[in-house]
Amino acid sequence: QVERVTRVANSLKCFTNLLKVDQFALLKENADLLVNLRGAILFDKKKKGEDQVMSSMGRDDMEKFRTIFQPMIQNYSMNQMEYNIFNSIQDPANKKAEEQYSFLQRKVADAIPDNMTSILMTYIILFSSDFCSLEDRKMVERTQHHYLRL
């Protein structure tokens, strides 16, 4: 997921126009938040399995989807993927922490009503300078404010 976040960031002209040191600082600080956001969107309880697969794919993956998954979806019903079944890095010994994480994922998913909002949230978090040491903080903040105003 961090690799995908990096690819998305590097595909944005407004990101690549930033100083390299600032690009690195933003990715280092915000990639984990973005992965968690994307996880909350992916494991949204309101989504069907095929919608989850579609939301996790990038533009370049669509042809793969058509050739690999589409026949399966046409012939079988795809159940909703649950975080606690799908994710292998959880801590089953710490049930309370996992329940809290699932609760927070649901809250985030509930706050994002559509795909456009999820894209805007991704950009807003990517350009968050709150916890970063940046060379050109003003440029990063201007970029984030651009997405906040949309």
DSSP file (Angstrom, degrees, kcal/mol; ACC not computed):
  #  RESIDUE AA STRUCTURE BP1 BP2  ACC     N-H-->O    O-->H-N    N-H-->O    O-->H-N    TCO  KAPPA ALPHA  PHI   PSI    X-CA   Y-CA   Z-CA
    1    1 A Q     >        0   0    0      0, 0.0     4,-2.6     0, 0.0     5,-0.2   0.000 360.0 360.0 360.0 -39.7    0.0    0.0    0.0
    2    2 A V  H  >  +     0   0    0      1,-0.2     4,-2.4     2,-0.2     5,-0.2   0.896 360.0  53.3 -61.9 -38.1    2.8    2.4    0.8
    3    3 A E  H  > S+     0   0    0      2,-0.2     4,-2.2     1,-0.2    -1,-0.2   0.908 109.2  48.2 -61.9 -41.5    4.2    1.8   -2.7
    4    4 A R  H  > S+     0   0    0      2,-0.2     4,-2.7     1,-0.2    -2,-0.2   0.916 109.9  51.9 -65.4 -42.7    0.8    2.6   -4.2
    5    5 A V  H  X S+     0   0    0     -4,-2.6     4,-2.7     1,-0.2    -2,-0.2   0.912 110.3  49.6 -58.6 -42.9    0.6    5.8   -2.1
    6    6 A T  H  X S+     0   0    0     -4,-2.4     4,-2.6     2,-0.2    -1,-0.2   0.900 110.6  49.6 -63.8 -41.6    4.0    6.8   -3.4
    7    7 A R  H  X S+     0   0    0     -4,-2.2     4,-0.8     2,-0.2    -2,-0.2   0.916 111.6  48.7 -64.3 -42.5    3.0    6.1   -7.0
    8    8 A V  H >< S+     0   0    0     -4,-2.7     3,-0.9     1,-0.2     4,-0.4   0.948 112.9  47.9 -61.4 -47.9   -0.2    8.2   -6.6
    9    9 A A  H >< S+     0   0    0     -4,-2.7     3,-1.6     1,-0.3     7,-0.3   0.924 110.3  51.4 -59.1 -45.2    1.8   11.1   -5.1
   10   10 A N  H 3< S+     0   0    0     -4,-2.6    -1,-0.3     1,-0.3    -2,-0.2   0.618 102.8  60.7 -71.4 -11.2    4.5   10.9   -7.8
   11   11 A S  T << S+     0   0    0     -3,-0.9     2,-0.6    -4,-0.8    -1,-0.3   0.524  87.6  89.4 -89.1  -5.8    1.7   11.1  -10.5
   12   12 A L    X>  -     0   0    0     -3,-1.6     4,-2.5    -4,-0.4     3,-1.0  -0.820  66.1-154.5 -96.2 119.6    0.6   14.5   -9.1
   13   13 A K  H 3> S+     0   0    0     -2,-0.6     4,-1.7     1,-0.3    -1,-0.2   0.881  96.8  58.0 -57.8 -38.6    2.4   17.5  -10.7
   14   14 A C  H 34 S+     0   0    0      1,-0.2    -1,-0.3     2,-0.2     4,-0.2   0.763 110.0  45.0 -66.8 -22.2    1.7   19.5   -7.6
   15   15 A F  H X4 S+     0   0    0     -3,-1.0     3,-1.5    -6,-0.3    -2,-0.2   0.905 112.7  47.8 -82.6 -47.4    3.6   16.9   -5.6
   16   16 A T  H 3< S+     0   0    0     -4,-2.5    -2,-0.2    -7,-0.3    -3,-0.2   0.701 103.1  64.5 -69.6 -17.0    6.5   16.5   -7.9
   17   17 A N  T 3< S+     0   0    0     -4,-1.7    -1,-0.3    -5,-0.2    -2,-0.2   0.652  87.6  91.5 -76.3 -15.4    6.8   20.3   -8.1
   18   18 A L  S <  S-     0   0    0     -3,-1.5    -3,-0.0    -4,-0.2     5,-0.0  -0.344  97.8 -83.6 -72.9 159.7    7.7   20.3   -4.4
   19   19 A L     >  -     0   0    0      1,-0.1     4,-2.4   117,-0.1     3,-0.5  -0.364  38.8-120.8 -59.0 143.4   11.3   20.1   -3.2
   20   20 A K  H  > S+     0   0    0      1,-0.3     4,-2.5     2,-0.2     5,-0.2   0.874 113.9  54.9 -56.0 -40.1   12.5   16.5   -3.1
   21   21 A V  H  > S+     0   0    0      1,-0.2     4,-2.0     2,-0.2    -1,-0.3   0.865 109.7  46.9 -64.4 -35.2   13.2   16.8    0.6
   22   22 A D  H  > S+     0   0    0     -3,-0.5     4,-2.6     2,-0.2    -2,-0.2   0.866 109.3  53.9 -73.7 -37.2    9.7   17.9    1.2
   23   23 A Q  H  X S+     0   0    0     -4,-2.4     4,-2.4     2,-0.2     5,-0.2   0.950 111.2  46.3 -58.3 -48.3    8.2   15.1   -0.9
   24   24 A F  H  X S+     0   0    0     -4,-2.5     4,-2.8     1,-0.2    -2,-0.2   0.916 112.3  49.9 -61.3 -44.7   10.2   12.6    1.1
   25   25 A A  H  X S+     0   0    0     -4,-2.0     4,-2.3     2,-0.2     5,-0.2   0.908 111.2  49.0 -63.3 -42.3    9.1   14.2    4.4
   26   26 A L  H  X S+     0   0    0     -4,-2.6     4,-2.8     2,-0.2     5,-0.3   0.926 114.5  44.5 -64.4 -44.6    5.4   14.2    3.4
   27   27 A L  H  X S+     0   0    0     -4,-2.4     4,-1.9    -5,-0.2     5,-0.3   0.916 112.9  51.6 -65.8 -41.8    5.5   10.6    2.3
   28   28 A K  H  < S+     0   0    0     -4,-2.8     4,-0.3    -5,-0.2    -2,-0.2   0.909 120.3  33.8 -61.1 -42.0    7.4    9.5    5.4
   29   29 A E  H  < S+     0   0    0     -4,-2.3     4,-0.3    -5,-0.2    -2,-0.2   0.845 128.2  32.9 -83.3 -35.2    5.0   11.2    7.8
   30   30 A N  H  X S+     0   0    0     -4,-2.8     4,-2.3    -5,-0.2     5,-0.2   0.571  90.8  86.0-106.2 -10.5    1.7   10.7    5.9
   31   31 A A  H  X S+     0   0    0     -4,-1.9     4,-2.6    -5,-0.3     5,-0.2   0.906  91.8  51.0 -60.7 -41.6    1.9    7.4    4.1
   32   32 A D  H  > S+     0   0    0     -4,-0.3     4,-2.2    -5,-0.3    -1,-0.2   0.911 110.0  49.8 -63.5 -41.3    0.7    5.4    7.1
   33   33 A L  H  > S+     0   0    0     -4,-0.3     4,-2.3     1,-0.2    -1,-0.2   0.901 111.8  49.2 -61.4 -40.3   -2.3    7.7    7.6
   34   34 A L  H  X S+     0   0    0     -4,-2.3     4,-2.8     2,-0.2    -2,-0.2   0.890 108.7  51.8 -68.1 -39.5   -3.1    7.3    3.9
   35   35 A V  H  X S+     0   0    0     -4,-2.6     4,-2.2     2,-0.2    -1,-0.2   0.910 111.3  48.3 -62.2 -41.6   -2.8    3.5    4.1
   36   36 A N  H  X S+     0   0    0     -4,-2.2     4,-2.3     2,-0.2    -2,-0.2   0.895 110.9  50.4 -66.2 -39.7   -5.2    3.5    7.0
   37   37 A L  H  X S+     0   0    0     -4,-2.3     4,-2.2     2,-0.2    -2,-0.2   0.949 111.7  47.4 -60.5 -48.8   -7.6    5.8    5.1
   38   38 A R  H  X S+     0   0    0     -4,-2.8     4,-2.7     1,-0.2    -2,-0.2   0.863 110.7  53.3 -62.5 -35.7   -7.5    3.5    2.1
   39   39 A G  H  X S+     0   0    0     -4,-2.2     4,-2.7     2,-0.2    -1,-0.2   0.911 107.7  50.1 -64.4 -42.2   -8.1    0.5    4.5
   40   40 A A  H  < S+     0   0    0     -4,-2.3    -2,-0.2     1,-0.2    -1,-0.2   0.896 113.4  46.1 -63.1 -39.6  -11.1    2.1    6.0
   41   41 A I  H >< S+     0   0    0     -4,-2.2     3,-1.1     1,-0.2    -2,-0.2   0.918 113.7  48.9 -68.4 -43.3  -12.5    2.8    2.5
   42   42 A L  H 3< S+     0   0    0     -4,-2.7    -2,-0.2     1,-0.2    39,-0.2   0.917 115.1  42.5 -62.5 -44.8  -11.7   -0.8    1.3
   43   43 A F  T 3< S+     0   0    0     -4,-2.7    40,-0.2    -5,-0.2    -1,-0.2   0.153  77.9 146.7 -94.0  20.4  -13.3   -2.5    4.3
   44   44 A D    X   -     0   0    0     -3,-1.1     3,-1.9     1,-0.2    37,-0.1  -0.399  48.4-140.3 -57.5 123.0  -16.4   -0.3    4.5
   45   45 A K  T 3  S+     0   0    0      1,-0.3    -1,-0.2    -2,-0.2    35,-0.1   0.690  97.9  64.0 -62.3 -19.8  -19.2   -2.6    5.7
   46   46 A K  T 3  S+     0   0    0      2,-0.1     2,-0.3    34,-0.0    -1,-0.3   0.613  87.9  89.1 -80.9 -10.6  -21.6   -0.9    3.3
   47   47 A K  S <  S-     0   0    0     -3,-1.9     2,-0.1    -6,-0.1    34,-0.1  -0.644  72.7-132.0 -92.2 143.3  -19.7   -2.2    0.2
   48   48 A K     >  -     0   0    0     -2,-0.3     4,-2.1    32,-0.1     3,-0.3  -0.464  35.7-101.0 -79.6 163.0  -20.2   -5.4   -1.6
   49   49 A G  H  > S+     0   0    0     29,-1.1     4,-2.3     1,-0.2     5,-0.2   0.886 122.3  50.0 -54.4 -45.2  -17.1   -7.5   -2.4
   50   50 A E  H  > S+     0   0    0     28,-0.5     4,-2.3     1,-0.2    -1,-0.2   0.852 109.6  52.0 -67.1 -31.8  -16.9   -6.5   -6.0
   51   51 A D  H  > S+     0   0    0     -3,-0.3     4,-2.3     2,-0.2    -1,-0.2   0.864 108.2  52.5 -68.5 -35.4  -17.2   -2.8   -5.0
   52   52 A Q  H  X S+     0   0    0     -4,-2.1     4,-1.1     2,-0.2    -2,-0.2   0.931 109.9  47.6 -64.1 -44.7  -14.3   -3.3   -2.6
   53   53 A V  H >X S+     0   0    0     -4,-2.3     3,-0.6     1,-0.2     4,-0.5   0.936 112.5  49.5 -61.4 -45.9  -12.2   -4.8   -5.3
   54   54 A M  H >< S+     0   0    0     -4,-2.3     3,-1.0     1,-0.2    -1,-0.2   0.885 108.6  52.4 -62.1 -39.5  -13.0   -2.0   -7.7
   55   55 A S  H 3< S+     0   0    0     -4,-2.3    -1,-0.2     1,-0.2    -2,-0.2   0.719 107.9  52.5 -71.4 -18.7  -12.2    0.7   -5.0
   56   56 A S  H << S+     0   0    0     -4,-1.1     2,-0.3    -3,-0.6    -1,-0.2   0.534  94.8  89.2 -92.4  -5.6   -8.8   -0.8   -4.4
   57   57 A M    <<  -     0   0    0     -3,-1.0     2,-0.1    -4,-0.5     5,-0.0  -0.676  65.3-142.2 -97.2 145.8   -7.7   -0.9   -8.1
   58   58 A G    >>  -     0   0    0     -2,-0.3     3,-1.2     1,-0.1     4,-0.6  -0.437  37.2 -93.8 -91.9 173.6   -6.0    1.9  -10.0
   59   59 A R  G >4 S+     0   0    0      1,-0.3     3,-1.1     2,-0.2     4,-0.4   0.873 125.8  54.5 -54.9 -40.8   -6.6    2.9  -13.5
   60   60 A D  G 34 S+     0   0    0      1,-0.2     4,-0.4     2,-0.1     3,-0.3   0.704 103.2  57.7 -69.8 -18.5   -3.8    0.6  -14.7
   61   61 A D  G <> S+     0   0    0     -3,-1.2     4,-2.4     1,-0.2    -1,-0.2   0.588  80.0  89.1 -86.8 -10.9   -5.4   -2.4  -13.0
   62   62 A M  H <X S+     0   0    0     -3,-1.1     4,-2.4    -4,-0.6    -1,-0.2   0.864  86.1  50.3 -61.3 -38.8   -8.8   -2.2  -14.8
   63   63 A E  H  > S+     0   0    0     -4,-0.4     4,-1.9    -3,-0.3    -1,-0.2   0.913 110.6  50.3 -66.0 -40.4   -7.8   -4.4  -17.7
   64   64 A K  H  > S+     0   0    0     -4,-0.4     4,-2.8     1,-0.2     5,-0.5   0.917 109.4  52.5 -60.2 -42.4   -6.5   -7.0  -15.3
   65   65 A F  H  X>S+     0   0    0     -4,-2.4     5,-2.1     1,-0.2     4,-1.3   0.933 107.4  51.1 -58.9 -46.7   -9.8   -6.8  -13.4
   66   66 A R  H  <5S+     0   0    0     -4,-2.4    -1,-0.2     1,-0.2    -2,-0.2   0.880 117.6  38.2 -61.0 -38.5  -11.8   -7.3  -16.6
   67   67 A T  H  <5S+     0   0    0     -4,-1.9    -1,-0.2    -5,-0.1    -2,-0.2   0.825 128.8  28.0 -84.6 -31.0   -9.8  -10.4  -17.6
   68   68 A I  H  <5S+     0   0    0     -4,-2.8     4,-0.5    -5,-0.2    -3,-0.2   0.914 130.1  23.8 -96.7 -52.5   -9.3  -12.0  -14.1
   69   69 A F  T  X5S+     0   0    0     -4,-1.3     4,-2.6    -5,-0.5     3,-0.3   0.815 103.6  73.9 -90.7 -32.3  -12.2  -11.0  -11.8
   70   70 A Q  H  ><S+     0   0    0     -5,-2.1     4,-2.3     1,-0.2     5,-0.2   0.891  97.9  48.2 -56.0 -45.7  -15.1  -10.2  -14.1
   71   71 A P  H  > S+     0   0    0      0, 0.0     4,-1.6     0, 0.0    -1,-0.2   0.896 113.0  49.9 -61.0 -36.9  -15.9  -13.8  -15.1
   72   72 A M  H  > S+     0   0    0     -4,-0.5     4,-2.3    -3,-0.3    -2,-0.2   0.912 111.0  48.1 -66.6 -42.0  -15.8  -14.8  -11.4
   73   73 A I  H  < S+     0   0    0     -4,-2.6    -1,-0.2     1,-0.2    -3,-0.2   0.874 110.3  52.2 -67.2 -36.7  -18.1  -11.9  -10.4
   74   74 A Q  H  < S+     0   0    0     -4,-2.3    -1,-0.2    -5,-0.3    -2,-0.2   0.846 119.3  35.3 -66.9 -32.7  -20.6  -12.8  -13.2
   75   75 A N  H  < S+     0   0    0     -4,-1.6     2,-0.3    -5,-0.2    -2,-0.2   0.699 123.2  33.9 -95.2 -21.7  -20.7  -16.5  -12.1
   76   76 A Y  S  < S-     0   0    0     -4,-2.3     2,-0.5    -5,-0.2    -1,-0.1  -0.950  78.0-114.2-135.8 151.7  -20.5  -16.1   -8.3
   77   77 A S        -     0   0    0     -2,-0.3     2,-0.7    -3,-0.1    -3,-0.1  -0.744  31.3-140.1 -83.5 130.4  -21.6  -13.7   -5.7
   78   78 A M        -     0   0    0     -2,-0.5   -29,-1.1    -5,-0.1   -28,-0.5  -0.830  17.2-139.1 -97.1 115.5  -18.6  -12.0   -4.1
   79   79 A N        -     0   0    0     -2,-0.7     2,-0.2   -30,-0.2   -31,-0.0  -0.245  30.8 -86.7 -70.7 159.4  -19.0  -11.6   -0.3
   80   80 A Q        -     0   0    0    -31,-0.1     2,-0.4   -32,-0.1    -1,-0.1  -0.455  42.8-127.2 -64.6 132.4  -18.0   -8.6    1.6
   81   81 A M        -     0   0    0    -39,-0.2     2,-0.4    -2,-0.2   -34,-0.1  -0.718  22.9-150.7 -85.1 130.1  -14.3   -8.7    2.6
   82   82 A E    >>  -     0   0    0     -2,-0.4     4,-2.9     1,-0.1     3,-0.9  -0.815  15.3-132.6-104.3 142.0  -13.8   -8.1    6.3
   83   83 A Y  H 3> S+     0   0    0     -2,-0.4     4,-2.7     1,-0.3     7,-0.1   0.907 105.4  55.0 -55.6 -46.1  -10.7   -6.6    7.8
   84   84 A N  H 34 S+     0   0    0      1,-0.2    -1,-0.3     2,-0.2     6,-0.1   0.706 117.0  36.4 -69.0 -17.9  -10.3   -9.2   10.5
   85   85 A I  H <4 S+     0   0    0     -3,-0.9    -1,-0.2     1,-0.0    -2,-0.2   0.810 122.3  42.5 -95.2 -39.7  -10.4  -12.1    8.0
   86   86 A F  H  < S+     0   0    0     -4,-2.9     2,-0.4     2,-0.0    -2,-0.2   0.837  99.2  76.5 -78.6 -36.2   -8.4  -10.4    5.2
   87   87 A N     <  -     0   0    0     -4,-2.7     3,-0.4    -5,-0.3    -5,-0.0  -0.657  52.0-172.8 -90.1 128.0   -5.7   -8.7    7.1
   88   88 A S  S    S+     0   0    0     -2,-0.4    -1,-0.1     1,-0.2    -4,-0.0   0.450  75.4  68.5 -96.3  -1.8   -2.8  -10.9    8.4
   89   89 A I  S    S+     0   0    0      2,-0.1    -1,-0.2     0, 0.0    -2,-0.0   0.402  72.1 112.9-100.5   4.7   -1.0   -8.2   10.5
   90   90 A Q  S    S-     0   0    0     -3,-0.4     3,-0.1    -7,-0.1    -6,-0.0  -0.233  70.3-120.2 -72.0 168.0   -3.6   -7.8   13.2
   91   91 A D    >   -     0   0    0      3,-0.2     3,-1.7     1,-0.1     7,-0.3  -0.834  24.5-176.1-112.3  91.6   -3.0   -8.9   16.8
   92   92 A P  T 3  S+     0   0    0      0, 0.0     3,-0.4     0, 0.0    -1,-0.1   0.756  83.1  62.6 -62.5 -22.6   -5.5  -11.6   17.7
   93   93 A A  T 3  S+     0   0    0      1,-0.3     2,-0.6    -3,-0.1     3,-0.2   0.730  99.7  56.4 -73.1 -20.3   -4.1  -11.7   21.3
   94   94 A N    <>  +     0   0    0     -3,-1.7     4,-2.0     1,-0.2     3,-0.3  -0.605  64.9 162.7-111.2  69.9   -5.1   -8.0   21.7
   95   95 A K  H  > S+     0   0    0     -2,-0.6     4,-2.6    -3,-0.4     5,-0.2   0.857  72.0  55.9 -58.7 -39.2   -8.8   -8.3   20.9
   96   96 A K  H  > S+     0   0    0      1,-0.2     4,-2.2     2,-0.2    -1,-0.2   0.919 108.4  47.1 -62.6 -43.5   -9.7   -4.9   22.5
   97   97 A A  H  > S+     0   0    0     -3,-0.3     4,-2.4     2,-0.2    -1,-0.2   0.900 112.7  49.7 -64.7 -40.6   -7.2   -3.1   20.3
   98   98 A E  H  X S+     0   0    0     -4,-2.0     4,-2.4    -7,-0.3    -2,-0.2   0.885 110.4  49.9 -66.9 -38.6   -8.5   -4.8   17.2
   99   99 A E  H  X S+     0   0    0     -4,-2.6     4,-2.3     2,-0.2    -2,-0.2   0.902 111.3  49.5 -65.2 -40.1  -12.1   -4.0   18.1
  100  100 A Q  H  X S+     0   0    0     -4,-2.2     4,-2.5     2,-0.2    -2,-0.2   0.908 110.8  49.8 -63.8 -42.4  -11.0   -0.3   18.6
  101  101 A Y  H  X S+     0   0    0     -4,-2.4     4,-2.4     2,-0.2    -2,-0.2   0.922 111.5  48.3 -63.4 -43.7   -9.3   -0.3   15.3
  102  102 A S  H  X S+     0   0    0     -4,-2.4     4,-2.3     2,-0.2    -2,-0.2   0.894 110.6  52.3 -62.3 -40.2  -12.3   -1.8   13.5
  103  103 A F  H  X S+     0   0    0     -4,-2.3     4,-2.1     2,-0.2    -2,-0.2   0.926 110.8  46.9 -60.4 -45.9  -14.5    0.8   15.3
  104  104 A L  H  X S+     0   0    0     -4,-2.5     4,-2.3     1,-0.2    -2,-0.2   0.880 109.6  54.0 -66.1 -38.2  -12.3    3.6   14.0
  105  105 A Q  H  X S+     0   0    0     -4,-2.4     4,-2.8     1,-0.2    -1,-0.2   0.924 108.4  49.7 -60.4 -43.7  -12.2    2.2   10.5
  106  106 A R  H  X S+     0   0    0     -4,-2.3     4,-2.6     1,-0.2    -2,-0.2   0.911 109.6  51.2 -62.4 -42.0  -16.0    2.2   10.5
  107  107 A K  H  X S+     0   0    0     -4,-2.1     4,-1.2     2,-0.2    -1,-0.2   0.914 112.3  46.1 -61.7 -42.9  -16.2    5.8   11.6
  108  108 A V  H >X S+     0   0    0     -4,-2.3     3,-0.6     2,-0.2     4,-0.5   0.942 113.1  49.2 -64.9 -46.8  -13.8    6.9    8.9
  109  109 A A  H >< S+     0   0    0     -4,-2.8     3,-1.1     1,-0.2    -2,-0.2   0.891 109.3  52.7 -60.3 -39.6  -15.7    4.9    6.3
  110  110 A D  H 3< S+     0   0    0     -4,-2.6    -1,-0.2     1,-0.2    -2,-0.2   0.776 104.8  56.4 -66.9 -25.7  -19.0    6.4    7.4
  111  111 A A  H << S+     0   0    0     -4,-1.2    -1,-0.2    -3,-0.6    -2,-0.2   0.551  96.4  70.5 -82.8  -7.6  -17.5    9.9    7.1
  112  112 A I    <<  +     0   0    0     -3,-1.1    -1,-0.2    -4,-0.5     6,-0.0  -0.863  59.0 176.9-114.9  97.9  -16.6    9.4    3.4
  113  113 A P        +     0   0    0      0, 0.0     2,-0.3     0, 0.0    -1,-0.1   0.693  60.5   7.5 -78.3 -19.0  -19.9    9.3    1.4
  114  114 A D  S  > S-     0   0    0      1,-0.1     4,-1.7     0, 0.0     5,-0.1  -0.939  77.7 -94.4-156.1 173.8  -18.4    8.9   -2.1
  115  115 A N  H  > S+     0   0    0     -2,-0.3     4,-2.1     1,-0.2     5,-0.2   0.861 117.7  56.5 -64.9 -38.3  -15.4    8.3   -4.3
  116  116 A M  H  > S+     0   0    0      1,-0.2     4,-2.5     2,-0.2    -1,-0.2   0.912 107.1  49.7 -62.3 -41.6  -14.7   12.1   -4.9
  117  117 A T  H  > S+     0   0    0      1,-0.2     4,-2.8     2,-0.2    -1,-0.2   0.897 109.0  52.3 -63.6 -39.8  -14.6   12.7   -1.1
  118  118 A S  H  X S+     0   0    0     -4,-1.7     4,-2.0     2,-0.2    -1,-0.2   0.886 110.2  48.6 -65.4 -36.9  -12.1    9.8   -0.7
  119  119 A I  H  X S+     0   0    0     -4,-2.1     4,-2.2     2,-0.2    -2,-0.2   0.938 112.7  47.4 -66.7 -46.3   -9.9   11.3   -3.4
  120  120 A L  H  X S+     0   0    0     -4,-2.5     4,-2.8     1,-0.2    -2,-0.2   0.917 111.5  50.8 -61.0 -43.3  -10.0   14.7   -1.8
  121  121 A M  H  X S+     0   0    0     -4,-2.8     4,-2.5     1,-0.2     5,-0.3   0.894 108.0  53.9 -61.3 -39.1   -9.2   13.3    1.7
  122  122 A T  H  X S+     0   0    0     -4,-2.0     4,-2.5    -5,-0.2    -1,-0.2   0.937 112.5  42.8 -60.1 -47.0   -6.3   11.4    0.2
  123  123 A Y  H  X S+     0   0    0     -4,-2.2     4,-2.1     2,-0.2    -2,-0.2   0.894 112.8  52.6 -67.9 -39.9   -4.8   14.6   -1.3
  124  124 A I  H  < S+     0   0    0     -4,-2.8    -1,-0.2     1,-0.2    -2,-0.2   0.913 113.8  43.2 -63.1 -42.4   -5.5   16.6    1.9
  125  125 A I  H >< S+     0   0    0     -4,-2.5     3,-1.8    -5,-0.2    -2,-0.2   0.912 109.9  56.6 -69.7 -41.9   -3.8   14.1    4.0
  126  126 A L  H 3< S+     0   0    0     -4,-2.5    -2,-0.2     1,-0.3    -1,-0.2   0.897 112.0  42.8 -55.0 -41.3   -0.9   13.7    1.6
  127  127 A F  T 3< S+     0   0    0     -4,-2.1     2,-0.5    -5,-0.1    17,-0.3   0.160  82.3 130.8 -95.0  19.5   -0.2   17.4    1.8
  128  128 A S    <   -     0   0    0     -3,-1.8     3,-0.2     1,-0.1   -99,-0.1  -0.616  31.4-179.1 -74.7 122.4   -0.6   17.7    5.6
  129  129 A S    >   +     0   0    0     -2,-0.5     3,-1.3     1,-0.2    -1,-0.1   0.306  48.5 110.7-101.9   7.3    2.3   19.5    7.0
  130  130 A D  T 3  S+     0   0    0      1,-0.3    -1,-0.2     3,-0.1    -2,-0.0   0.825  91.2  20.8 -55.8 -38.8    1.2   19.3   10.6
  131  131 A F  T 3  S+     0   0    0     -3,-0.2     2,-0.3  -105,-0.1    -1,-0.3   0.116 104.8 102.3-120.2  21.0    3.9   16.9   11.8
  132  132 A C    <   -     0   0    0     -3,-1.3     2,-0.7     5,-0.0  -106,-0.1  -0.807  64.1-137.2-110.4 146.1    6.6   17.4    9.1
  133  133 A S        -     0   0    0     -2,-0.3     2,-0.3  -108,-0.0  -108,-0.1  -0.911  40.6-178.4 -94.8 112.6    9.8   19.3    9.1
  134  134 A L        -     0   0    0     -2,-0.7     3,-0.4     1,-0.1  -112,-0.1  -0.858  37.6-149.4-121.6 148.4    9.7   21.0    5.7
  135  135 A E  S    S+     0   0    0     -2,-0.3     2,-0.4     1,-0.2     3,-0.2   0.887 103.3  26.9 -76.3 -42.7   11.9   23.3    3.7
  136  136 A D  S  > S+     0   0    0      1,-0.2     4,-1.6  -117,-0.1     3,-0.4  -0.613  70.2 161.8-123.6  70.8    9.1   25.1    1.9
  137  137 A R  H  > S+     0   0    0     -3,-0.4     4,-2.9    -2,-0.4     5,-0.2   0.858  72.4  59.7 -58.4 -39.3    6.1   24.8    4.3
  138  138 A K  H  > S+     0   0    0      1,-0.2     4,-2.6     2,-0.2    -1,-0.2   0.903 104.4  49.5 -59.9 -42.5    4.2   27.6    2.6
  139  139 A M  H  > S+     0   0    0     -3,-0.4     4,-2.0     2,-0.2    -1,-0.2   0.919 112.6  47.2 -63.8 -43.1    4.2   25.8   -0.8
  140  140 A V  H  X S+     0   0    0     -4,-1.6     4,-2.5     2,-0.2    -2,-0.2   0.926 113.3  48.5 -64.1 -44.8    2.9   22.6    0.9
  141  141 A E  H  X S+     0   0    0     -4,-2.9     4,-2.7     1,-0.2    -2,-0.2   0.886 109.4  52.4 -65.2 -38.9    0.2   24.4    2.8
  142  142 A R  H  X S+     0   0    0     -4,-2.6     4,-1.7    -5,-0.2    -1,-0.2   0.907 110.2  49.6 -61.4 -40.6   -0.9   26.3   -0.3
  143  143 A T  H  X S+     0   0    0     -4,-2.0     4,-1.3     2,-0.2    -2,-0.2   0.931 112.0  46.7 -65.0 -45.5   -1.3   23.0   -2.1
  144  144 A Q  H  X S+     0   0    0     -4,-2.5     4,-2.0   -17,-0.3     3,-0.3   0.919 110.0  53.6 -63.2 -42.4   -3.3   21.5    0.7
  145  145 A H  H  X S+     0   0    0     -4,-2.7     4,-1.8     1,-0.2    -1,-0.2   0.839 100.9  61.2 -62.9 -32.2   -5.5   24.5    1.0
  146  146 A H  H  X S+     0   0    0     -4,-1.7     4,-0.6     1,-0.2    -1,-0.2   0.935 109.5  41.2 -57.4 -45.7   -6.2   24.2   -2.8
  147  147 A Y  H  < S+     0   0    0     -4,-1.3     3,-0.5    -3,-0.3    -2,-0.2   0.809 110.2  58.1 -74.2 -30.0   -7.8   20.8   -2.1
  148  148 A L  H  < S+     0   0    0     -4,-2.0    -1,-0.2     1,-0.2    -2,-0.2   0.840 105.0  51.7 -66.3 -32.0   -9.5   21.9    1.1
  149  149 A R  H  <        0   0    0     -4,-1.8    -1,-0.2     1,-0.2    -2,-0.2   0.639 360.0 360.0 -81.2 -14.6  -11.4   24.6   -0.9
  150  150 A L     <        0   0    0     -4,-0.6    -1,-0.2    -3,-0.5    -2,-0.1   0.511 360.0 360.0 -69.1 360.0  -12.7   22.2   -3.6
